[in-house]
C-alpha cells in the first residue's frame, strides 16, 4: 500500500473483477492526465503589426516569473517569427517546424534540444529565421505536438501568424482561449470582425474568443464603444500605448527584461495574475513586479 497500490484482488481471480479493476485504474490515470494538461492559449493579431509578440512575451514572462508557472511560448510563424528577438535570445539551434517533422522521436529528452530559456524562467520554441523556404505543415502534427507540450507545462502560449484558415483550425479548436489582438485602426477592426465571424461559423464557443485592444489610449480615431458595437462583444483587456518605448527596447535588446517595470508590464501583470496566481499565494516581490531585478 505504501508503494502506491490502488487495487487488490482476492484469489482465485475472477475475470470480471479483474477487468473492472483494470478499467478503474485506467480511468483514474486518464483523469489525472487530463487534469495535469497545460492551458493552451492562442494569440493572433487582427493584422501584422498589432503587437502580438510584445504582448505574448511579456505575458509569458510574467506567468513564469511572478507566478512561478511553468510556461512555454511556441512561435508558430512559418518564417520571420520575432519571439526570440523580443526575449533577447539569439542563435536558436532548431525551430518548431523541425520538431513537427520528428513527432515519432518526441520525448522529454528530445524536446530539450528545441528549447530556448529566458532569465524569467520562460521557455521558447522559436520560429524559423527566414533563411529557408516555409515548410508544408500538417495540421494534425501541430495538434499532436501541442498536445505533447501541454503535458509538460502549466501554460502553453502560441504566437499565431495573422489570418485564420482551415490549416490552423485544428489548433484553434484545441485552444482553451483564443486572444485576438487588435489596435484601434479601421483596417485592424475590419479584420477582427472577419476573424470573429470565421470562429463563430466554425462553432468555436463564444466564451473562448477574447479581444485584446493593444496600444490603448483614451483618444483614438476608433473608440472602444465603436469597436465593441461592430464585433458584438466586450473588449476583454486593454493594454496601454507605449509603442515608442517598446520599439526603443527592441533595438537595444531583450525588451521583455527592459520593460519589466513599465506601465505595459504592470497592466499585463494584472491579467497574468488573474489566471496564473495559485490559491493562497502571492506574486514574487523582487523589483516592482518580481521580474529580473535580481
LUMKEVO-831805 format. One record per residue: residue number from 0; residue in three letters; x, y, z of N, C-alpha, C in turn. Coordinates in steps of 0.2 Angstrom, whole numbers. Layout:
<NUM "ALA" <X Y Z> <X Y Z> <X Y Z>>;
...
END
This chain:
<0 "UNK" <4 -6 0> <0 0 0> <4 6 0>>;
<1 "UNK" <10 6 4> <14 12 4> <17 13 -3>>;
<2 "UNK" <18 8 -7> <21 9 -14> <16 12 -19>>;
<3 "UNK" <10 13 -17> <5 16 -21> <0 11 -24>>;
<4 "UNK" <-1 5 -21> <-6 1 -23> <-13 4 -23>>;
<5 "UNK" <-17 3 -28> <-23 7 -28> <-29 1 -29>>;
<6 "UNK" <-27 -5 -31> <-32 -10 -31> <-29 -17 -28>>;
<7 "UNK" <-34 -21 -26> <-31 -28 -24> <-37 -33 -26>>;
<8 "UNK" <-34 -39 -28> <-39 -44 -30> <-38 -50 -25>>;
<9 "UNK" <-43 -54 -24> <-43 -60 -20> <-43 -66 -24>>;
<10 "UNK" <-38 -71 -23> <-38 -77 -26> <-44 -81 -24>>;
<11 "UNK" <-47 -85 -28> <-45 -86 -35> <-47 -80 -39>>;
<12 "UNK" <-43 -78 -44> <-45 -72 -48> <-52 -73 -52>>;
<13 "UNK" <-56 -68 -52> <-62 -68 -56> <-61 -64 -62>>;
<14 "UNK" <-62 -66 -68> <-61 -62 -74> <-64 -55 -74>>;
<15 "UNK" <-71 -56 -72> <-75 -49 -72> <-72 -44 -67>>;
<16 "UNK" <-70 -47 -61> <-67 -42 -56> <-61 -39 -59>>;
<17 "UNK" <-56 -43 -62> <-50 -41 -65> <-51 -36 -70>>;
<18 "UNK" <-56 -37 -75> <-57 -32 -80> <-60 -25 -77>>;
<19 "UNK" <-64 -26 -72> <-67 -20 -69> <-61 -16 -65>>;
<20 "UNK" <-57 -19 -62> <-52 -16 -58> <-47 -12 -63>>;
<21 "UNK" <-45 -16 -68> <-41 -13 -73> <-44 -6 -76>>;
<22 "UNK" <-51 -7 -77> <-54 -1 -80> <-54 5 -75>>;
<23 "UNK" <-55 3 -69> <-55 9 -64> <-48 12 -63>>;
<24 "UNK" <-43 8 -63> <-36 11 -63> <-35 15 -69>>;
<25 "UNK" <-37 13 -75> <-36 16 -81> <-40 23 -81>>;
<26 "UNK" <-46 23 -79> <-50 29 -78> <-46 34 -74>>;
<27 "UNK" <-44 32 -68> <-40 36 -63> <-34 40 -67>>;
<28 "UNK" <-30 35 -70> <-24 38 -74> <-26 43 -79>>;
<29 "UNK" <-32 41 -83> <-34 46 -88> <-36 53 -85>>;
<30 "UNK" <-40 52 -80> <-42 59 -76> <-36 63 -74>>;
<31 "UNK" <-31 59 -71> <-25 63 -68> <-22 66 -74>>;
<32 "UNK" <-21 63 -80> <-18 65 -86> <-21 71 -88>>;
<33 "UNK" <-28 71 -89> <-32 77 -91> <-31 83 -87>>;
<34 "UNK" <-31 81 -80> <-31 87 -76> <-24 91 -75>>;
<35 "UNK" <-19 87 -78> <-12 90 -77> <-11 93 -84>>;
<36 "UNK" <-15 93 -89> <-14 97 -95> <-13 104 -94>>;
<37 "UNK" <-8 107 -98> <-7 114 -98> <-13 118 -101>>;
<38 "UNK" <-14 124 -99> <-19 128 -103> <-16 130 -109>>;
<39 "UNK" <-19 129 -115> <-17 131 -122> <-20 137 -124>>;
<40 "UNK" <-16 143 -124> <-18 149 -126> <-16 152 -132>>;
<41 "UNK" <-20 153 -137> <-18 156 -144> <-19 163 -144>>;
<42 "UNK" <-13 166 -147> <-13 174 -148> <-13 175 -155>>;
<43 "UNK" <-17 179 -158> <-17 180 -165> <-19 188 -166>>;
<44 "UNK" <-15 191 -171> <-16 198 -172> <-22 199 -178>>;
<45 "UNK" <-25 204 -177> <-30 206 -182> <-27 207 -189>>;
<46 "UNK" <-21 210 -189> <-16 210 -194> <-9 211 -192>>;
<47 "UNK" <-4 211 -196> <3 212 -194> <4 218 -191>>;
<48 "UNK" <8 218 -186> <10 225 -183> <5 227 -177>>;
<49 "UNK" <1 222 -175> <-3 224 -169> <0 223 -162>>;
<50 "UNK" <6 220 -162> <10 219 -156> <8 213 -152>>;
<51 "UNK" <7 208 -156> <5 201 -153> <11 199 -149>>;
<52 "UNK" <17 199 -153> <23 196 -150> <25 200 -143>>;
<53 "UNK" <24 207 -143> <26 210 -137> <21 208 -132>>;
<54 "UNK" <15 207 -133> <10 205 -128> <12 198 -125>>;
<55 "UNK" <13 193 -130> <14 186 -128> <20 185 -124>>;
<56 "UNK" <25 189 -126> <32 188 -122> <32 191 -115>>;
<57 "UNK" <29 197 -115> <28 200 -108> <23 195 -104>>;
<58 "UNK" <18 193 -107> <13 189 -103> <16 183 -101>>;
<59 "UNK" <20 179 -105> <23 173 -103> <28 174 -98>>;
<60 "UNK" <32 179 -98> <37 180 -94> <34 182 -87>>;
<61 "UNK" <29 185 -86> <25 186 -80> <23 180 -77>>;
<62 "UNK" <20 176 -81> <17 169 -78> <23 165 -75>>;
<63 "UNK" <28 165 -79> <34 161 -77> <37 164 -71>>;
<64 "UNK" <38 170 -70> <42 173 -65> <38 176 -59>>;
<65 "UNK" <33 180 -60> <29 182 -55> <25 177 -51>>;
<66 "UNK" <23 172 -55> <18 167 -53> <21 160 -53>>;
<67 "UNK" <27 159 -54> <31 153 -54> <27 147 -58>>;
<68 "UNK" <24 149 -64> <21 144 -68> <25 142 -73>>;
<69 "UNK" <26 135 -74> <30 133 -80> <26 134 -86>>;
<70 "UNK" <30 139 -90> <27 142 -96> <31 141 -102>>;
<71 "UNK" <28 140 -108> <31 139 -114> <28 143 -119>>;
<72 "UNK" <32 147 -123> <29 150 -129> <31 146 -136>>;
<73 "UNK" <26 145 -140> <28 142 -146> <27 147 -152>>;
<74 "UNK" <32 149 -155> <32 154 -161> <30 150 -167>>;
<75 "UNK" <24 151 -169> <21 147 -175> <21 150 -182>>;
<76 "UNK" <25 156 -182> <26 159 -188> <30 155 -193>>;
<77 "UNK" <28 154 -199> <32 150 -203> <39 152 -205>>;
<78 "UNK" <39 159 -205> <46 162 -206> <46 169 -203>>;
<79 "UNK" <52 171 -201> <52 178 -198> <49 179 -191>>;
<80 "UNK" <48 174 -187> <45 175 -181> <50 179 -176>>;
<81 "UNK" <47 183 -172> <51 188 -168> <51 186 -161>>;
<82 "UNK" <48 181 -158> <48 180 -151> <55 179 -148>>;
<83 "UNK" <60 176 -151> <66 175 -149> <70 182 -148>>;
<84 "UNK" <69 186 -153> <72 193 -153> <69 197 -147>>;
<85 "UNK" <62 196 -146> <59 200 -141> <61 198 -134>>;
<86 "UNK" <64 192 -134> <66 189 -127> <74 190 -127>>;
<87 "UNK" <77 193 -132> <84 194 -131> <88 187 -132>>;
<88 "UNK" <85 182 -135> <88 176 -136> <91 175 -143>>;
<89 "UNK" <97 173 -144> <100 173 -151> <102 166 -153>>;
<90 "UNK" <103 165 -159> <106 159 -162> <102 152 -160>>;
<91 "UNK" <96 152 -161> <92 146 -160> <95 140 -164>>;
<92 "UNK" <95 134 -161> <98 128 -164> <93 125 -169>>;
<93 "UNK" <86 125 -166> <81 122 -170> <75 126 -170>>;
<94 "UNK" <70 124 -174> <64 128 -173> <58 123 -173>>;
<95 "UNK" <52 126 -172> <46 122 -171> <44 117 -177>>;
<96 "UNK" <45 120 -183> <43 116 -189> <48 110 -189>>;
<97 "UNK" <54 110 -187> <58 104 -187> <56 99 -181>>;
<98 "UNK" <53 102 -176> <50 97 -171> <44 94 -174>>;
<99 "UNK" <40 97 -178> <35 94 -181> <37 88 -186>>;
<100 "UNK" <43 88 -188> <45 83 -193> <48 77 -189>>;
<101 "UNK" <48 77 -183> <51 72 -179> <46 70 -173>>;
<102 "UNK" <40 70 -175> <35 68 -170> <36 61 -167>>;
<103 "UNK" <39 56 -171> <40 49 -169> <45 49 -164>>;
<104 "UNK" <50 54 -164> <55 54 -159> <54 58 -153>>;
<105 "UNK" <48 61 -152> <46 66 -147> <46 62 -140>>;
<106 "UNK" <50 65 -136> <50 63 -129> <53 69 -125>>;
<107 "UNK" <54 69 -118> <56 74 -114> <63 76 -116>>;
<108 "UNK" <67 71 -117> <74 72 -119> <75 75 -125>>;
<109 "UNK" <72 73 -130> <72 76 -137> <70 83 -137>>;
<110 "UNK" <65 84 -133> <62 91 -133> <67 96 -131>>;
<111 "UNK" <71 94 -126> <76 99 -123> <80 103 -129>>;
<112 "UNK" <82 99 -134> <86 102 -139> <83 108 -143>>;
<113 "UNK" <76 108 -142> <72 113 -146> <71 119 -142>>;
<114 "UNK" <72 119 -135> <70 124 -131> <75 129 -130>>;
<115 "UNK" <73 136 -129> <77 141 -128> <75 144 -121>>;
<116 "UNK" <79 146 -116> <77 148 -110> <79 155 -108>>;
<117 "UNK" <73 159 -106> <74 166 -104> <75 166 -96>>;
<118 "UNK" <79 172 -94> <80 173 -87> <74 173 -83>>;
<119 "UNK" <68 174 -85> <62 175 -81> <60 168 -79>>;
<120 "UNK" <63 163 -83> <60 156 -82> <56 153 -87>>;
<121 "UNK" <54 158 -92> <50 156 -98> <54 152 -103>>;
<122 "UNK" <51 147 -106> <54 143 -111> <51 145 -118>>;
<123 "UNK" <55 144 -123> <53 146 -130> <55 141 -135>>;
<124 "UNK" <50 139 -140> <52 135 -146> <51 140 -151>>;
<125 "UNK" <57 142 -154> <57 148 -159> <54 146 -166>>;
<126 "UNK" <53 151 -170> <51 150 -177> <57 150 -181>>;
<127 "UNK" <57 148 -188> <62 148 -192> <65 156 -193>>;
<128 "UNK" <71 156 -195> <74 163 -195> <73 166 -202>>;
<129 "UNK" <70 162 -207> <69 165 -214> <74 163 -219>>;
<130 "UNK" <79 160 -216> <84 158 -221> <83 152 -225>>;
<131 "UNK" <77 149 -224> <75 143 -228> <68 144 -230>>;
<132 "UNK" <65 141 -236> <58 142 -238> <53 139 -233>>;
<133 "UNK" <47 142 -232> <42 139 -227> <41 131 -229>>;
<134 "UNK" <40 128 -224> <39 121 -224> <31 119 -224>>;
<135 "UNK" <29 114 -228> <22 111 -228> <21 109 -220>>;
<136 "UNK" <15 111 -218> <13 110 -211> <7 105 -212>>;
<137 "UNK" <7 100 -208> <1 95 -207> <-2 97 -201>>;
<138 "UNK" <-9 99 -201> <-12 102 -196> <-12 97 -190>>;
<139 "UNK" <-13 90 -191> <-14 85 -186> <-7 85 -182>>;
<140 "UNK" <-1 86 -186> <5 86 -182> <6 92 -177>>;
<141 "UNK" <3 97 -179> <3 103 -175> <-1 102 -169>>;
<142 "UNK" <-7 99 -170> <-11 97 -164> <-8 92 -159>>;
<143 "UNK" <-5 87 -163> <-2 82 -159> <4 84 -155>>;
<144 "UNK" <8 89 -158> <14 91 -154> <12 96 -149>>;
<145 "UNK" <7 100 -150> <5 104 -144> <2 100 -139>>;
<146 "UNK" <-2 95 -140> <-4 90 -135> <1 87 -131>>;
<147 "UNK" <7 86 -134> <13 83 -131> <16 88 -126>>;
<148 "UNK" <16 95 -128> <19 100 -124> <15 102 -118>>;
<149 "UNK" <8 101 -119> <3 103 -114> <5 98 -108>>;
<150 "UNK" <7 92 -109> <8 88 -103> <15 89 -99>>;
<151 "UNK" <18 94 -102> <25 96 -98> <25 103 -96>>;
<152 "UNK" <20 107 -97> <20 114 -94> <13 115 -91>>;
<153 "UNK" <13 121 -88> <6 123 -85> <3 128 -90>>;
<154 "UNK" <6 131 -94> <4 136 -99> <8 135 -105>>;
<155 "UNK" <4 134 -111> <7 134 -117> <4 140 -121>>;
<156 "UNK" <8 145 -123> <6 151 -127> <8 150 -134>>;
<157 "UNK" <4 151 -139> <5 150 -146> <5 157 -149>>;
<158 "UNK" <10 159 -152> <10 165 -156> <9 163 -163>>;
<159 "UNK" <2 165 -165> <0 163 -172> <1 168 -177>>;
<160 "UNK" <2 166 -183> <3 171 -188> <-4 174 -190>>;
<161 "UNK" <-5 180 -192> <-11 183 -194> <-15 179 -199>>;
<162 "UNK" <-21 179 -199> <-25 175 -204> <-28 169 -201>>;
<163 "UNK" <-34 167 -202> <-37 161 -200> <-39 157 -206>>;
<164 "UNK" <-38 151 -206> <-40 146 -211> <-40 139 -209>>;
<165 "UNK" <-42 135 -213> <-43 128 -211> <-37 124 -209>>;
<166 "UNK" <-31 127 -211> <-25 124 -210> <-23 124 -202>>;
<167 "UNK" <-25 130 -199> <-24 130 -192> <-30 129 -187>>;
<168 "UNK" <-35 127 -191> <-42 127 -187> <-41 121 -181>>;
<169 "UNK" <-38 116 -183> <-37 110 -178> <-34 113 -171>>;
<170 "UNK" <-29 117 -172> <-26 120 -166> <-30 125 -163>>;
<171 "UNK" <-34 129 -167> <-38 134 -164> <-44 131 -160>>;
<172 "UNK" <-46 125 -162> <-51 121 -159> <-48 119 -152>>;
<173 "UNK" <-42 117 -152> <-39 114 -146> <-38 119 -141>>;
<174 "UNK" <-37 125 -142> <-35 131 -138> <-41 132 -132>>;
<175 "UNK" <-39 133 -126> <-43 134 -121> <-46 141 -121>>;
<176 "UNK" <-42 146 -124> <-43 153 -125> <-40 155 -131>>;
<177 "UNK" <-44 159 -135> <-41 162 -141> <-41 170 -140>>;
<178 "UNK" <-35 173 -140> <-35 180 -139> <-33 184 -145>>;
<179 "UNK" <-38 188 -148> <-37 191 -154> <-35 198 -152>>;
<180 "UNK" <-29 200 -154> <-26 206 -153> <-27 211 -158>>;
<181 "UNK" <-29 217 -157> <-31 222 -162> <-28 229 -159>>;
<182 "UNK" <-28 234 -164> <-27 241 -162> <-33 245 -164>>;
<183 "UNK" <-33 251 -162> <-39 255 -164> <-38 258 -171>>;
<184 "UNK" <-38 254 -176> <-37 256 -183> <-43 253 -187>>;
<185 "UNK" <-45 256 -192> <-51 254 -196> <-49 247 -199>>;
<186 "UNK" <-43 247 -202> <-41 240 -206> <-40 235 -201>>;
<187 "UNK" <-38 236 -195> <-37 231 -190> <-44 228 -187>>;
<188 "UNK" <-48 233 -186> <-55 231 -183> <-59 228 -189>>;
<189 "UNK" <-58 230 -195> <-62 226 -200> <-59 219 -200>>;
<190 "UNK" <-53 217 -200> <-50 211 -200> <-53 207 -194>>;
<191 "UNK" <-53 210 -188> <-55 207 -182> <-63 205 -183>>;
<192 "UNK" <-67 209 -186> <-74 207 -187> <-74 200 -191>>;
<193 "UNK" <-70 200 -196> <-69 194 -200> <-67 188 -196>>;
<194 "UNK" <-62 189 -192> <-59 183 -188> <-65 181 -183>>;
<195 "UNK" <-68 185 -180> <-73 183 -175> <-79 179 -179>>;
<196 "UNK" <-81 182 -185> <-86 179 -189> <-84 172 -191>>;
<197 "UNK" <-77 171 -193> <-75 164 -195> <-75 159 -189>>;
<198 "UNK" <-73 161 -183> <-73 157 -177> <-80 155 -175>>;
<199 "UNK" <-85 160 -176> <-92 158 -174> <-95 153 -179>>;
<200 "UNK" <-93 154 -186> <-96 149 -191> <-93 142 -190>>;
<201 "UNK" <-87 142 -187> <-84 136 -185> <-86 133 -178>>;
<202 "UNK" <-91 136 -175> <-93 134 -169> <-88 134 -163>>;
<203 "UNK" <-84 139 -164> <-79 140 -158> <-84 143 -152>>;
<204 "UNK" <-83 140 -146> <-88 143 -141> <-86 151 -140>>;
<205 "UNK" <-91 155 -139> <-90 162 -139> <-86 164 -133>>;
<206 "UNK" <-87 160 -127> <-83 162 -121> <-75 161 -122>>;
<207 "UNK" <-73 157 -127> <-66 156 -129> <-63 161 -133>>;
<208 "UNK" <-67 166 -136> <-65 171 -140> <-64 178 -136>>;
<209 "UNK" <-58 180 -135> <-57 186 -131> <-53 191 -135>>;
<210 "UNK" <-55 197 -135> <-52 203 -139> <-48 207 -134>>;
<211 "UNK" <-41 208 -136> <-36 212 -133> <-35 218 -137>>;
<212 "UNK" <-36 224 -134> <-35 230 -138> <-28 233 -135>>;
<213 "UNK" <-24 232 -140> <-17 234 -138> <-16 242 -140>>;
<214 "UNK" <-11 245 -137> <-9 252 -138> <-15 256 -137>>;
<215 "UNK" <-19 255 -132> <-25 258 -130> <-23 265 -127>>;
<216 "UNK" <-27 270 -130> <-27 277 -127> <-34 280 -127>>;
<217 "UNK" <-35 284 -123> <-42 287 -122> <-44 290 -128>>;
<218 "UNK" <-40 294 -132> <-42 297 -138> <-39 293 -144>>;
<219 "UNK" <-44 290 -147> <-42 286 -154> <-47 288 -159>>;
<220 "UNK" <-45 287 -165> <-50 288 -171> <-56 284 -170>>;
<221 "UNK" <-54 277 -168> <-59 272 -167> <-60 271 -160>>;
<222 "UNK" <-66 272 -157> <-67 272 -150> <-68 265 -148>>;
<223 "UNK" <-68 264 -141> <-69 257 -138> <-76 255 -140>>;
<224 "UNK" <-81 260 -139> <-88 258 -140> <-89 256 -147>>;
<225 "UNK" <-86 260 -152> <-87 258 -159> <-84 251 -160>>;
<226 "UNK" <-79 249 -157> <-76 243 -158> <-81 237 -156>>;
<227 "UNK" <-83 238 -149> <-87 233 -146> <-94 233 -150>>;
<228 "UNK" <-96 238 -153> <-103 238 -157> <-102 234 -163>>;
<229 "UNK" <-96 234 -167> <-96 231 -173> <-94 223 -172>>;
<230 "UNK" <-90 222 -167> <-88 215 -165> <-93 211 -161>>;
<231 "UNK" <-98 215 -158> <-104 211 -155> <-102 208 -148>>;
<232 "UNK" <-96 211 -145> <-94 208 -139> <-90 213 -135>>;
<233 "UNK" <-89 212 -129> <-85 217 -125> <-77 216 -126>>;
<234 "UNK" <-73 221 -126> <-66 221 -126> <-64 217 -119>>;
<235 "UNK" <-60 212 -120> <-58 208 -114> <-53 212 -110>>;
<236 "UNK" <-48 215 -113> <-42 218 -110> <-39 224 -114>>;
<237 "UNK" <-37 229 -111> <-34 235 -114> <-27 235 -112>>;
<238 "UNK" <-22 235 -116> <-15 236 -115> <-13 243 -117>>;
<239 "UNK" <-10 247 -112> <-9 254 -113> <-4 255 -119>>;
<240 "UNK" <-4 261 -122> <1 263 -128> <7 265 -125>>;
<241 "UNK" <13 261 -126> <19 263 -125> <24 261 -131>>;
<242 "UNK" <21 262 -137> <24 260 -143> <31 262 -144>>;
<243 "UNK" <33 269 -143> <39 272 -143> <44 268 -139>>;
<244 "UNK" <42 267 -132> <47 264 -128> <48 257 -130>>;
<245 "UNK" <43 253 -132> <44 246 -134> <49 246 -140>>;
<246 "UNK" <48 250 -145> <52 250 -151> <60 251 -149>>;
<247 "UNK" <61 256 -144> <67 258 -142> <71 252 -138>>;
<248 "UNK" <67 248 -134> <70 242 -131> <71 236 -136>>;
<249 "UNK" <67 236 -141> <69 231 -146> <75 232 -149>>;
<250 "UNK" <77 238 -151> <83 240 -154> <89 239 -149>>;
<251 "UNK" <88 239 -143> <93 239 -138> <94 232 -135>>;
<252 "UNK" <89 227 -137> <90 220 -135> <86 218 -129>>;
<253 "UNK" <83 212 -128> <79 210 -123> <74 214 -120>>;
<254 "UNK" <69 216 -124> <64 221 -122> <60 219 -116>>;
<255 "UNK" <59 212 -116> <55 209 -110> <58 211 -104>>;
<256 "UNK" <64 210 -103> <68 212 -97> <68 220 -96>>;
<257 "UNK" <69 224 -101> <69 231 -100> <63 234 -99>>;
<258 "UNK" <57 231 -101> <51 233 -99> <47 231 -93>>;
<259 "UNK" <51 227 -89> <48 224 -83> <45 228 -78>>;
<260 "UNK" <47 234 -78> <44 239 -73> <40 244 -77>>;
<261 "UNK" <38 243 -83> <34 248 -87> <27 248 -85>>;
<262 "UNK" <23 253 -88> <16 253 -87> <13 247 -91>>;
<263 "UNK" <16 245 -97> <13 239 -100> <14 233 -96>>;
<264 "UNK" <20 232 -93> <21 226 -89> <16 226 -83>>;
<265 "UNK" <15 231 -79> <10 232 -74> <3 230 -76>>;
<266 "UNK" <1 232 -82> <-5 231 -84> <-6 223 -86>>;
<267 "UNK" <-1 220 -89> <-1 213 -91> <-1 209 -85>>;
<268 "UNK" <3 211 -79> <3 208 -73> <-3 206 -70>>;
<269 "UNK" <-8 211 -70> <-15 210 -68> <-18 204 -71>>;
<270 "UNK" <-17 204 -78> <-20 199 -82> <-17 192 -80>>;
<271 "UNK" <-10 192 -80> <-7 186 -79> <-9 183 -72>>;
<272 "UNK" <-10 188 -67> <-12 186 -60> <-19 183 -60>>;
<273 "UNK" <-23 185 -64> <-30 183 -64> <-30 175 -66>>;
<274 "UNK" <-26 173 -70> <-26 166 -72> <-20 162 -70>>;
<275 "UNK" <-15 165 -67> <-9 162 -65> <-8 161 -58>>;
<276 "UNK" <-11 166 -54> <-10 166 -47> <-12 159 -44>>;
<277 "UNK" <-8 156 -40> <-10 150 -36> <-14 151 -30>>;
<278 "UNK" <-19 148 -28> <-23 149 -22> <-19 150 -16>>;
<279 "UNK" <-20 155 -12> <-16 156 -6> <-9 158 -7>>;
<280 "UNK" <-7 160 -13> <0 163 -14> <0 170 -16>>;
<281 "UNK" <5 173 -15> <6 180 -18> <12 180 -24>>;
<282 "UNK" <11 185 -28> <16 185 -33> <23 187 -30>>;
<283 "UNK" <29 185 -33> <35 187 -31> <36 195 -31>>;
<284 "UNK" <40 197 -26> <41 204 -25> <47 207 -26>>;
<285 "UNK" <52 204 -29> <58 207 -30> <58 211 -36>>;
<286 "UNK" <59 218 -35> <58 223 -40> <51 225 -40>>;
<287 "UNK" <48 229 -44> <41 231 -44> <37 225 -45>>;
<288 "UNK" <38 221 -51> <34 216 -52> <37 209 -51>>;
<289 "UNK" <43 209 -47> <46 202 -46> <49 199 -52>>;
<290 "UNK" <52 203 -56> <54 201 -63> <62 200 -62>>;
<291 "UNK" <66 203 -66> <73 202 -67> <77 206 -63>>;
<292 "UNK" <75 210 -58> <79 215 -55> <82 211 -49>>;
<293 "UNK" <86 205 -50> <89 201 -45> <96 201 -46>>;
END
